[in-house]
Amino acid sequence: MAKTKALSPEKESLAAAYKAACDLYQRIDDFRAKLLGFLPLVSGTGIFLILDKSIFKVNENHLLAVGLFGFAVTLGLLLYELRGVQRCVRLINVAANLEAKMYVPGPFRLRVHSFRNIINEPVAAGIIYPAVLAAWIYVAIHSNDSAWKVATLVFIGSMAIVLWVFYTQYKEDPKYESDLEDLLNGKR
């Protein structure tokens, strides 16, 4: 029976951090892929059912609220997606750094980032989310409410202000720094 050599504490620590980075990356990437697949499917089906008067008898005065609600939910999911992209990029960098320290030519160091700098996950999200957001605005403008233009503009403007406030707070908040990156750099 062959004996396996025990890893040094440092190599064991690197291997544990690498496994944690891989697991977290996979979970985030899986969730993002499912969301990118289900969001247009669910939204498109819902919009079709709402607008097809032979299936649902939706009061047209409620379409403004429904459309703006769908827009807000989709915008929230887009923000969550952007955070997921940010975390995945950070995990890729951390895992690639760990692969270099362990002298392993792993999937993060050998990763193909995109095809001709055009085809990648953020570009796909950049196509899907605006399309779904526009579809929900389409629902909102089918309202009989004559004030739909003003309400839609006020809503979108207020969402932009809220996003700006969150962004300015978020970019200065140190708690969003990666724990794995801190561990690698000896900060913890």
N, CA and C of each residue as an Amber inpcrd file, in Angstrom:
protein
   564
   0.8360000  -1.1600000   0.0000000   0.0000000   0.0000000   0.0000000
   0.8940000   1.2410000   0.0000000   0.6150000   2.1770000  -0.9070000
   1.4350000   3.3810000  -1.0250000   1.0540000   4.3830000   0.0540000
   2.0700000   5.0190000   0.5920000   1.8280000   6.0430000   1.6030000
   1.7280000   7.4010000   0.9180000   0.7710000   8.1890000   1.3870000
   0.6770000   9.5460000   0.8780000   1.3900000  10.4860000   1.8390000
   2.0950000  11.4360000   1.2610000   2.8530000  12.3720000   2.0650000
   1.8910000  13.4000000   2.6660000   2.0470000  13.6640000   3.9460000
   1.2140000  14.6530000   4.6180000   1.6140000  16.0470000   4.1500000
   0.6210000  16.9020000   4.0070000   0.8780000  18.2730000   3.5880000
   1.3530000  19.0970000   4.7770000   2.2000000  20.0510000   4.4870000
   2.6280000  20.9720000   5.5350000   1.4240000  21.8250000   5.9450000
   1.4630000  22.4110000   7.1490000   0.3390000  23.2560000   7.5720000
   0.0510000  24.3940000   6.5950000   1.0970000  24.9730000   6.0140000
   0.8920000  26.0690000   5.0590000   0.1840000  25.5690000   3.8030000
   0.6360000  24.4150000   3.2710000   0.0100000  23.8660000   2.0710000
  -1.4170000  23.4010000   2.3650000  -1.6330000  22.8740000   3.5580000
  -2.9680000  22.4620000   3.9600000  -3.9000000  23.6680000   4.0280000
  -3.3870000  24.7670000   4.5610000  -4.1510000  26.0040000   4.6450000
  -4.4750000  26.5480000   3.2510000  -3.4940000  26.5280000   2.3630000
  -3.7230000  26.9720000   0.9860000  -4.7590000  26.0960000   0.2910000
  -4.6590000  24.7840000   0.5040000  -5.6140000  23.8530000  -0.1190000
  -7.0240000  24.0970000   0.4030000  -7.1630000  24.3570000   1.7030000
  -8.4870000  24.6250000   2.2890000  -9.0630000  25.9240000   1.7450000
  -8.2170000  26.9610000   1.6470000  -8.6800000  28.2410000   1.1000000
  -9.0760000  28.0770000  -0.3670000  -8.3010000  27.2900000  -1.1150000
  -8.6000000  27.0580000  -2.5230000  -9.9370000  26.3280000  -2.6820000
 -10.1550000  25.3110000  -1.8600000 -11.4230000  24.5780000  -1.9210000
 -12.5900000  25.5010000  -1.5900000 -12.4260000  26.3480000  -0.5730000
 -13.4860000  27.2870000  -0.1970000 -13.7760000  28.2630000  -1.3400000
 -12.7210000  28.7780000  -1.9810000 -12.9030000  29.7040000  -3.0970000
 -13.6130000  29.0140000  -4.2710000 -13.2140000  27.7860000  -4.5760000
 -13.8490000  27.0290000  -5.6730000 -15.3200000  26.7640000  -5.3840000
 -15.6190000  26.3280000  -4.1600000 -17.0040000  26.0270000  -3.7880000
 -17.8800000  27.2710000  -3.8590000 -17.3920000  28.3810000  -3.3070000
 -18.1660000  29.6130000  -3.3190000 -18.3620000  30.1250000  -4.7390000
 -17.3180000  30.0780000  -5.5400000 -17.4280000  30.5050000  -6.9380000
 -18.4930000  29.6700000  -7.6610000 -18.4480000  28.3630000  -7.4660000
 -19.4010000  27.4790000  -8.1460000 -20.8440000  27.7750000  -7.7400000
 -21.0650000  28.0010000  -6.4460000 -22.4270000  28.3080000  -5.9670000
 -22.9300000  29.6200000  -6.5540000 -22.0950000  30.6360000  -6.5500000
 -22.5080000  31.9330000  -7.0930000 -22.7570000  31.8180000  -8.5910000
 -21.8610000  31.1640000  -9.3070000 -21.9930000  31.0220000 -10.7560000
 -23.2360000  30.2200000 -11.1300000 -23.5240000  29.1490000 -10.3940000
 -24.7330000  28.3540000 -10.6460000 -25.9910000  29.1880000 -10.4580000
 -26.0340000  29.9540000  -9.3650000 -27.2120000  30.7800000  -9.0990000
 -27.3860000  31.8230000 -10.1950000 -26.2920000  32.4710000 -10.6000000
 -26.3720000  33.4910000 -11.6460000 -26.8600000  32.8850000 -12.9620000
 -26.3870000  31.7020000 -13.2980000 -26.8110000  31.0460000 -14.5430000
 -28.2990000  30.7170000 -14.4990000 -28.7640000  30.2110000 -13.3640000
 -30.1940000  29.9000000 -13.2350000 -31.0370000  31.1650000 -13.3330000
 -30.5820000  32.2280000 -12.6870000 -31.3170000  33.4830000 -12.7210000
 -31.3840000  34.0420000 -14.1370000 -30.2670000  33.9840000 -14.8660000
 -30.2710000  34.4830000 -16.2450000 -31.1780000  33.6540000 -17.1500000
 -31.3680000  32.3860000 -16.8150000 -32.2630000  31.5510000 -17.6130000
 -33.7240000  31.7250000 -17.2530000 -34.0000000  31.7870000 -15.9560000
 -35.3920000  31.8450000 -15.5010000 -36.0090000  33.2350000 -15.5780000
 -35.2270000  34.2780000 -15.3930000 -35.7890000  35.6320000 -15.3830000
 -36.5470000  35.9630000 -16.6700000 -35.9450000  35.7890000 -17.8490000
 -36.7130000  36.1110000 -19.0590000 -37.8700000  35.1460000 -19.2990000
 -37.6880000  33.8940000 -18.9190000 -38.7580000  32.9160000 -19.1040000
 -39.9680000  33.2570000 -18.2350000 -39.7240000  33.5000000 -16.9580000
 -40.8200000  33.8070000 -16.0310000 -41.4390000  35.1630000 -16.3580000
 -40.6020000  36.1590000 -16.6100000 -41.1250000  37.4890000 -16.9370000
 -41.9170000  37.4580000 -18.2400000 -41.3570000  36.8250000 -19.2500000
 -42.0490000  36.7540000 -20.5420000 -43.3880000  36.0430000 -20.4390000
 -43.4080000  34.9370000 -19.7040000 -44.6670000  34.2040000 -19.5060000
 -45.6640000  35.0570000 -18.7420000 -45.1890000  35.6910000 -17.6700000
 -46.0730000  36.5520000 -16.8750000 -46.6160000  37.7130000 -17.6850000
 -45.7710000  38.3460000 -18.4660000 -46.2120000  39.4850000 -19.2820000
 -47.2140000  39.0300000 -20.3340000 -46.9520000  37.8910000 -20.9520000
 -47.8960000  37.3550000 -21.9410000 -49.2560000  37.0960000 -21.2980000
 -49.2520000  36.4690000 -20.1290000 -50.5100000  36.1640000 -19.4470000
 -51.2400000  37.4340000 -19.0070000 -50.4930000  38.4250000 -18.5760000
 -51.1070000  39.6850000 -18.1280000 -51.7230000  40.4400000 -19.2970000
 -51.0240000  40.4870000 -20.4300000 -51.4880000  41.2810000 -21.5570000
 -52.4900000  40.5680000 -22.4500000 -52.5450000  39.2430000 -22.3900000
 -53.5120000  38.5010000 -23.2070000 -54.8680000  38.5160000 -22.5020000
 -55.7740000  39.3170000 -23.0190000 -57.0770000  39.5090000 -22.3700000
 -57.9580000  38.2660000 -22.4070000 -57.6320000  37.3150000 -23.2810000
 -58.4450000  36.0990000 -23.3360000 -58.0740000  35.1200000 -22.2150000
 -56.9100000  35.2900000 -21.6220000 -56.4710000  34.3980000 -20.5500000
 -56.7940000  34.9910000 -19.1860000 -56.3250000  36.2060000 -18.9590000
 -56.5570000  36.8920000 -17.6920000 -57.3710000  38.1450000 -17.9460000
 -58.2410000  38.4460000 -17.0610000 -59.0250000  39.6830000 -17.1470000
 -58.3910000  40.7020000 -16.1950000 -57.2540000  41.2230000 -16.5830000
 -56.5430000  42.1890000 -15.7510000 -57.1080000  43.5820000 -16.0190000
 -57.4260000  44.2780000 -14.9580000 -57.8970000  45.6500000 -15.0620000
 -56.7520000  46.4970000 -15.6100000 -56.9790000  47.1490000 -16.7320000
 -55.9050000  47.9110000 -17.3770000 -55.3970000  49.0530000 -16.5130000
 -56.1900000  49.5000000 -15.5460000 -55.7260000  50.5490000 -14.6420000
 -54.6480000  50.0380000 -13.6930000 -54.5330000  48.7190000 -13.5720000
 -53.5270000  48.1400000 -12.6900000 -52.2120000  47.8290000 -13.4100000
 -52.2040000  47.9520000 -14.7230000 -51.0070000  47.6060000 -15.4820000
 -49.8140000  48.4970000 -15.1330000 -50.0950000  49.7660000 -14.8060000
 -48.9990000  50.6570000 -14.4240000 -48.2970000  50.1170000 -13.1840000
 -49.0670000  49.7750000 -12.1740000 -48.4760000  49.2550000 -10.9300000
 -47.7700000  47.9210000 -11.1750000 -48.3820000  47.0520000 -11.9440000
 -47.7800000  45.7450000 -12.2320000 -46.4720000  45.9210000 -13.0010000
 -46.4900000  46.7800000 -14.0150000 -45.2850000  47.0120000 -14.8080000
 -44.1540000  47.6190000 -13.9890000 -44.4870000  48.5900000 -13.1430000
 -43.4570000  49.2160000 -12.3190000 -42.9400000  48.2550000 -11.2500000
 -43.8280000  47.4080000 -10.7350000 -43.3990000  46.3860000  -9.7730000
 -42.4250000  45.4070000 -10.4440000 -42.7870000  44.9350000 -11.6370000
 -41.9050000  44.0290000 -12.3820000 -40.5670000  44.6830000 -12.6930000
 -40.6030000  45.9710000 -13.0390000 -39.3790000  46.7160000 -13.2990000
 -38.5110000  46.7790000 -12.0480000 -39.1160000  47.1010000 -10.9040000
 -38.3660000  47.2260000  -9.6450000 -37.7450000  45.8950000  -9.2370000
 -38.5070000  44.8170000  -9.3540000 -37.9850000  43.4940000  -8.9790000
 -36.8200000  43.1130000  -9.9040000 -36.9860000  43.3460000 -11.1890000
 -35.9190000  43.0260000 -12.1420000 -34.6850000  43.8770000 -11.8820000
 -34.8810000  45.1400000 -11.5560000 -33.7470000  46.0080000 -11.2390000
 -33.0250000  45.5080000  -9.9820000 -33.7880000  45.0640000  -8.9930000
 -33.1750000  44.4900000  -7.7940000 -32.3550000  43.2540000  -8.1260000
 -32.8820000  42.4040000  -8.9960000 -32.1410000  41.2060000  -9.4030000
 -30.8960000  41.5760000 -10.2100000 -30.9820000  42.6410000 -10.9960000
 -29.8080000  43.1140000 -11.7380000 -28.7180000  43.5550000 -10.7680000
 -29.0930000  44.2640000  -9.7260000 -28.1010000  44.6890000  -8.7330000
 -27.4740000  43.4800000  -8.0470000 -28.3050000  42.4940000  -7.7600000
 -27.7910000  41.2600000  -7.1640000 -26.8360000  40.5590000  -8.1300000
 -27.1710000  40.5800000  -9.4050000 -26.3100000  39.9990000 -10.4440000
 -24.9700000  40.7290000 -10.4930000 -25.0090000  42.0510000 -10.4380000
 -23.7650000  42.8250000 -10.4810000 -22.8870000  42.5030000  -9.2810000
 -23.5010000  42.3270000  -8.1280000 -22.7360000  41.9370000  -6.9410000
 -22.1590000  40.5340000  -7.1340000 -22.9320000  39.6350000  -7.7420000
 -22.4430000  38.2890000  -8.0270000 -21.2630000  38.3100000  -8.9910000
 -21.3190000  39.1760000 -10.0100000 -20.2080000  39.3100000 -10.9520000
 -18.9700000  39.7970000 -10.2010000 -19.1660000  40.7950000  -9.3530000
 -18.0480000  41.3360000  -8.5880000 -17.4180000  40.2620000  -7.7020000
 -18.2380000  39.4950000  -7.0260000 -17.7230000  38.4410000  -6.1520000
 -17.0200000  37.3560000  -6.9620000 -17.5780000  36.9950000  -8.1180000
 -16.9470000  35.9650000  -8.9510000 -15.5860000  36.4350000  -9.4620000
 -15.4800000  37.6830000  -9.8910000 -14.2000000  38.2060000 -10.3590000
 -13.1810000  38.1600000  -9.2230000 -13.6110000  38.5570000  -8.0410000
 -12.7000000  38.5390000  -6.8880000 -12.2850000  37.0960000  -6.5660000
 -13.2290000  36.1630000  -6.6080000 -12.9070000  34.7610000  -6.3270000
 -11.9820000  34.1740000  -7.3850000 -12.1700000  34.5740000  -8.6330000
 -11.2760000  34.1130000  -9.7040000  -9.8520000  34.5830000  -9.4170000
  -9.7200000  35.8320000  -9.0300000  -8.3870000  36.3680000  -8.7230000
  -7.7620000  35.6730000  -7.5180000  -8.5540000  35.4640000  -6.4790000
  -8.0520000  34.7850000  -5.2810000  -7.6450000  33.3540000  -5.6200000
  -8.5120000  32.6330000  -6.3390000  -8.2150000  31.2360000  -6.6760000
  -7.0050000  31.1360000  -7.6030000  -6.8790000  32.0590000  -8.5490000
  -5.7080000  32.0490000  -9.4330000  -4.4340000  32.3060000  -8.6330000
  -4.5160000  33.1930000  -7.6650000  -3.3710000  33.4680000  -6.7960000
  -3.0120000  32.2200000  -5.9840000  -4.0210000  31.5270000  -5.4770000
  -3.7770000  30.2900000  -4.7270000  -3.1650000  29.2210000  -5.6250000
  -3.6540000  29.1030000  -6.8490000  -3.0800000  28.1280000  -7.7860000
  -1.6070000  28.4300000  -8.0420000  -1.2780000  29.7130000  -8.1580000
   0.1240000  30.0910000  -8.3700000   0.9730000  29.7320000  -7.1480000
   0.4360000  29.9940000  -5.9550000   1.1890000  29.6850000  -4.7330000
   1.3700000  28.1860000  -4.5410000   0.4060000  27.3940000  -5.0440000
   0.4850000  25.9400000  -4.9100000   1.1520000  25.2950000  -6.1280000
   1.5530000  26.1060000  -7.1100000   2.1630000  25.6150000  -8.3490000
   1.2480000  24.6300000  -9.0670000  -0.0260000  25.0140000  -9.1680000
  -1.0360000  24.1830000  -9.8240000  -1.5630000  24.9480000 -11.0390000
  -1.5100000  24.3580000 -12.2340000  -2.0930000  25.0290000 -13.4060000
  -3.5940000  24.7490000 -13.4560000  -4.3310000  25.3330000 -12.5290000
  -5.7620000  25.0420000 -12.3870000  -6.6480000  25.8600000 -13.2990000
  -7.9410000  25.6630000 -13.1600000  -8.9140000  26.2870000 -14.0680000
  -8.9940000  27.8090000 -13.9420000  -8.5720000  28.3710000 -12.8400000
  -8.6680000  29.8260000 -12.6900000  -7.5010000  30.5410000 -13.3710000
  -6.3270000  29.9420000 -13.3400000  -5.1810000  30.5420000 -14.0390000
  -5.2810000  30.3150000 -15.5390000  -5.8760000  29.2080000 -15.9500000
  -5.9790000  28.8710000 -17.3690000  -7.3060000  29.3220000 -17.9790000
  -8.0800000  30.0450000 -17.2190000  -9.4390000  30.4400000 -17.6050000
  -9.4500000  31.3160000 -18.8580000 -10.3660000  31.0070000 -19.7630000
 -10.6170000  31.8540000 -20.9290000 -11.6820000  32.8580000 -20.4870000
 -11.3370000  34.1340000 -20.4760000 -12.2420000  35.1530000 -19.9490000
 -13.4310000  35.4260000 -20.8510000 -13.2120000  35.4540000 -22.1390000
 -14.3040000  35.7010000 -23.0710000 -13.8510000  35.3040000 -24.4710000
 -14.7970000  35.3080000 -25.3650000 -14.4980000  35.0440000 -26.7620000
 -14.4150000  36.3900000 -27.4750000 -13.2330000  36.7470000 -27.9080000
 -12.9820000  38.0130000 -28.6160000 -13.4500000  39.2370000 -27.8220000
 -13.3730000  39.1480000 -26.5030000 -13.7950000  40.2210000 -25.5950000
 -15.2440000  40.6560000 -25.8090000 -16.0530000  39.7830000 -26.3780000
 -17.4550000  40.1150000 -26.6520000 -18.3960000  39.1440000 -25.9490000
 -18.1040000  37.8620000 -26.0410000 -19.0310000  36.8590000 -25.5210000
 -18.5520000  36.4040000 -24.1470000 -19.2970000  36.8010000 -23.1170000
 -19.0090000  36.4060000 -21.7430000 -20.2610000  36.6120000 -20.8930000
 -20.1820000  36.2560000 -19.6240000 -21.3570000  36.3320000 -18.7610000
 -21.8750000  37.7530000 -18.5670000 -21.0250000  38.7460000 -18.3040000
 -21.5600000  40.0980000 -18.1250000 -22.2520000  40.6520000 -19.3790000
 -21.7650000  40.3020000 -20.5670000 -22.4250000  40.7620000 -21.7860000
 -23.8030000  40.1010000 -21.9140000 -23.8880000  38.8200000 -21.5770000
 -25.1820000  38.1410000 -21.6070000 -26.1580000  38.8240000 -20.6500000
 -25.6920000  39.1200000 -19.4410000 -26.5400000  39.8260000 -18.4710000
 -26.9080000  41.2090000 -18.9910000 -25.9810000  41.8510000 -19.6910000
 -26.2270000  43.1710000 -20.2520000 -27.2350000  43.1700000 -21.3780000
 -27.5310000  42.0300000 -21.9310000 -28.5790000  41.9000000 -22.9490000
 -29.9030000  41.5210000 -22.2870000 -29.8620000  40.5420000 -21.3980000
 -31.0860000  40.0030000 -20.8000000 -31.7750000  41.0110000 -19.8780000
 -31.0450000  41.6040000 -18.9440000 -31.6900000  42.4960000 -17.9790000
 -32.3400000  43.7240000 -18.6180000 -31.6600000  44.4460000 -19.5140000
 -32.3610000  45.5800000 -20.1460000 -33.5930000  45.1520000 -20.9430000
 -33.5390000  43.9810000 -21.5760000 -34.7010000  43.4970000 -22.3270000
 -35.8830000  43.2480000 -21.3870000 -35.6170000  42.6340000 -20.2500000
 -36.6940000  42.3590000 -19.2920000 -37.1940000  43.6640000 -18.6670000
 -36.2840000  44.5710000 -18.3530000 -36.6980000  45.8810000 -17.8100000
 -37.5940000  46.6130000 -18.8180000 -37.1980000  46.5960000 -20.0790000
 -38.0020000  47.2520000 -21.1140000 -39.3690000  46.5820000 -21.2630000
 -39.4160000  45.2820000 -21.1280000 -40.6960000  44.5710000 -21.2320000
 -41.6500000  44.9910000 -20.1120000 -41.1110000  45.1690000 -18.9090000
 -41.9740000  45.6040000 -17.7950000 -42.4370000  47.0440000 -17.9890000
 -41.6040000  47.8880000 -18.5630000 -42.0370000  49.2540000 -18.8800000
 -43.1270000  49.2050000 -19.9560000 -42.9940000  48.2920000 -20.8980000
 -44.0230000  48.0900000 -21.9220000 -45.3690000  47.7650000 -21.2670000
 -45.3400000  46.9130000 -20.2520000 -46.5810000  46.5970000 -19.5240000
 -47.1290000  47.8640000 -18.8620000 -46.2430000  48.6330000 -18.2430000
 -46.6870000  49.8390000 -17.5290000 -47.3480000  50.8450000 -18.4630000
 -46.8530000  50.9790000 -19.6890000 -47.4160000  51.9990000 -20.5770000
 -48.7250000  51.5530000 -21.2340000 -49.1090000  50.3070000 -21.0410000
 -50.3930000  49.8400000 -21.5640000 -51.5440000  50.1460000 -20.6120000
 -51.2780000  50.8990000 -19.6060000 -52.3070000  51.2820000 -18.6480000
 -53.2270000  52.3300000 -19.2630000 -54.4850000  52.3180000 -18.8420000
 -55.4280000  53.3610000 -19.2550000 -55.1950000  54.6490000 -18.4780000
 -54.3730000  54.5600000 -17.4460000 -54.0780000  55.7230000 -16.6100000
 -53.3330000  56.7570000 -17.4460000 -53.9020000  57.9460000 -17.5460000
 -53.2990000  58.9850000 -18.3830000 -52.0050000  59.5350000 -17.7950000
 -51.7590000  59.2920000 -16.5320000 -50.5560000  59.8220000 -15.8840000
 -49.4020000  58.8240000 -15.9330000 -49.4730000  57.8020000 -16.7880000
 -48.4360000  56.7660000 -16.7900000 -47.0620000  57.3220000 -17.0970000
 -46.9910000  58.3080000 -17.9980000 -45.6750000  58.8560000 -18.3520000
 -45.0200000  59.5110000 -17.1410000 -45.7690000  60.3340000 -16.4440000
 -45.2220000  61.0240000 -15.2750000 -44.8580000  60.0160000 -14.1910000
 -45.7490000  59.0790000 -13.9130000 -45.4860000  58.0870000 -12.8710000
 -44.2640000  57.2430000 -13.2110000 -44.1540000  56.8280000 -14.4600000
 -43.0160000  56.0080000 -14.8670000 -41.7080000  56.7860000 -14.7490000
 -41.7070000  58.0410000 -15.1990000 -40.4940000  58.8550000 -15.1040000
 -40.1140000  59.1340000 -13.6490000 -41.1060000  59.4240000 -12.8090000
 -40.8290000  59.6570000 -11.3910000 -40.2750000  58.3900000 -10.7560000
 -40.8670000  57.2570000 -11.0830000 -40.4120000  55.9870000 -10.5290000
 -38.9790000  55.6880000 -10.9460000 -38.7020000  55.7840000 -12.2280000
 -37.3570000  55.4890000 -12.7160000 -36.3520000  56.4930000 -12.1530000
 -36.7260000  57.7540000 -12.0690000 -35.8540000  58.7620000 -11.4750000
 -35.5690000  58.4800000 -10.0130000 -36.6030000  58.0710000  -9.2690000
 -36.3900000  57.7700000  -7.8480000 -35.5300000  56.5200000  -7.6780000
 -35.6980000  55.5510000  -8.5610000 -34.8520000  54.3620000  -8.5030000
 -33.3940000  54.7410000  -8.7750000 -33.1610000  55.6570000  -9.7150000
 -31.7980000  56.0990000 -10.0180000 -31.1760000  56.7920000  -8.8040000
 -31.9620000  57.5920000  -8.1010000 -31.4580000  58.2700000  -6.9030000
 -31.1180000  57.2540000  -5.8180000 -32.0020000  56.2900000  -5.6170000
 -31.7560000  55.2480000  -4.6120000 -30.4910000  54.4680000  -4.9600000
 -30.3330000  54.1190000  -6.2270000 -29.1370000  53.3870000  -6.6560000
 -27.8780000  54.2170000  -6.4210000 -27.9460000  55.4920000  -6.7150000
 -26.7910000  56.3610000  -6.5070000 -26.4320000  56.4280000  -5.0220000
 -27.4410000  56.5590000  -4.1590000 -27.1870000  56.6160000  -2.7110000
 -26.5580000  55.3120000  -2.2360000 -27.1070000  54.1760000  -2.6570000
 -26.5400000  52.8900000  -2.2640000 -25.1170000  52.7280000  -2.7920000
 -24.8830000  53.1490000  -4.0270000 -23.5560000  53.0240000  -4.6120000
 -22.5360000  53.8460000  -3.8250000 -22.8860000  55.0850000  -3.5170000
 -21.9300000  55.9250000  -2.8020000 -21.6340000  55.3720000  -1.4160000
 -22.6090000  54.7520000  -0.7650000 -22.3810000  54.1360000   0.5340000
 -21.5870000  52.8430000   0.3910000 -21.9210000  52.0670000  -0.6080000
 -21.3270000  50.7490000  -0.8150000 -19.8540000  50.8220000  -1.1650000
 -19.4900000  51.7650000  -2.0430000 -18.1080000  51.8050000  -2.5140000
 -17.1260000  52.1690000  -1.4110000 -17.5910000  52.7760000  -0.3300000
 -16.7240000  53.1640000   0.7790000 -16.7820000  52.1650000   1.9360000
 -17.6270000  51.1470000   1.8330000 -17.8520000  50.2300000   2.9520000
 -16.8340000  49.0970000   2.9390000 -15.9360000  49.0400000   3.9290000
 -14.8810000  48.0230000   3.9180000 -15.3870000  46.6080000   4.1940000
 -16.6050000  46.4420000   4.6870000 -17.0680000  45.0920000   5.0210000
 -17.2950000  44.2380000   3.7710000 -17.3040000  44.8480000   2.5940000
 -17.5020000  44.0840000   1.3750000 -16.1990000  43.5260000   0.8060000
 -15.0930000  43.7690000   1.4790000 -13.8310000  43.2000000   1.0290000
 -13.8700000  41.6850000   1.2250000 -13.1860000  40.9800000   0.3790000
 -13.1990000  39.5230000   0.4170000 -12.4190000  38.9750000   1.6100000
 -13.0480000  38.1150000   2.3790000 -12.3680000  37.4670000   3.4960000
 -11.2050000  36.6130000   3.0110000 -11.3910000  35.9160000   1.8950000
 -10.3170000  35.0710000   1.3770000  -9.1260000  35.9150000   0.9470000
  -9.3930000  37.0550000   0.3210000  -8.2910000  37.9150000  -0.1020000
  -7.5400000  38.4580000   1.1130000  -8.2780000  38.8170000   2.1470000
  -7.6390000  39.2870000   3.3790000  -6.7650000  38.1850000   3.9930000
  -7.2670000  36.9610000   3.9820000  -6.4990000  35.8420000   4.5300000
  -5.2060000  35.6410000   3.7420000  -5.3190000  35.7280000   2.4150000
  -4.1360000  35.5300000   1.5780000  -3.0790000  36.5990000   1.8200000
  -3.5230000  37.8000000   2.0470000  -2.5850000  38.9000000   2.2310000
  -2.1520000  39.0750000   3.6930000  -2.5480000  38.1420000   4.5460000
  -2.1160000  38.1650000   5.9360000  -2.7710000  39.2530000   6.7630000
  -3.9370000  39.7290000   6.3490000  -4.6110000  40.7820000   7.0970000
  -5.4590000  40.2380000   8.2330000  -5.6560000  38.9290000   8.2760000
  -6.4670000  38.3190000   9.3450000  -5.7150000  37.2150000  10.0060000
